[in-house]
């Protein structure tokens, strides 16, 4: 009898944390944003997109996150121009 073909290797499932905003990602994003002032660069540094960062900001409108986002961006812009 012929041997059955080996099953195809399955691609490892992504954890939700890989493509969703988590508290550690938000914290790291805000820290990166405070350093560089660039939303796209800060988002990329945590594996997210610029668009998703702005969607998160819109979704959390009226919370402390918006103030932290704006403050970190301003701090990063000032740091970039000071350098």
N, C-alpha and C positions, 0 to 999 in steps of 0.2 A: 504494500500500500504506500502511496505517495504521502510524503509529510505535508501537513497543512502549512500554508505560508505564515510566517511570523506576523503578528499583529503590528500595524504601523505605530510608531512611537507617537504618543500624544503630546501635544504642546502643553507645557505647564500652564495651568490657569493663573491668570493675574489676580493678585489680591486686590480687593476694593481700594486699599490704601495706595495702590500704584497709580490709580487714575482719578482719585477723589481727594479733595482737600481734607486733611486731617489737622489736628491741633499742632503736632510737630512740624508739619509742612507750612502751616500758617505762620508759626513762630519763625521758622527759618526764612520764609519769604519776606516777612517784615524786616528781619535783620539784614538780609541781602539788599532789600530796597533802601534801607537807611544808609547802606554803604555806597550803593551805585546810583540811586535815584532813577533807575530805568526799570519800569514795570516788566517789560519783556525779558530783560536779563535776569531780574530777580525771580520771575516765574520759571524761566528755563533752569535756573539753578536748583529748583526743587522738583523738576520734572513735569511742570505744568506749562500751560500756554498763557500768553498775555490776555487773550480773550476770556479764558476761564478765571483769571484774576479779577478782571472787571465784572464778570458775571457774579463772582462771589461778593464783590463790593456792593453790587446792586441788590443782591439777595439779602445782605446784612445791613441794608440802609437803616439808619436810626439806631445803630448799635455802636459800641466803642470801637469796633473794628474799623469803621469808616474813618474815625478820627486818627486811629493808629496808622492806617494806610496813608492818609494825607500827610500826617506828620513825618512818617518815615520817608515818603517821597520827597518832601521839602528838605529834610535833613540830608538825604542822598544827593540832591541837586546842589545844595550848598557845599557839601564835601567834594563833589566833582569839580565845581568851579574853583574851589580853594586850592585844589591840587595842581 
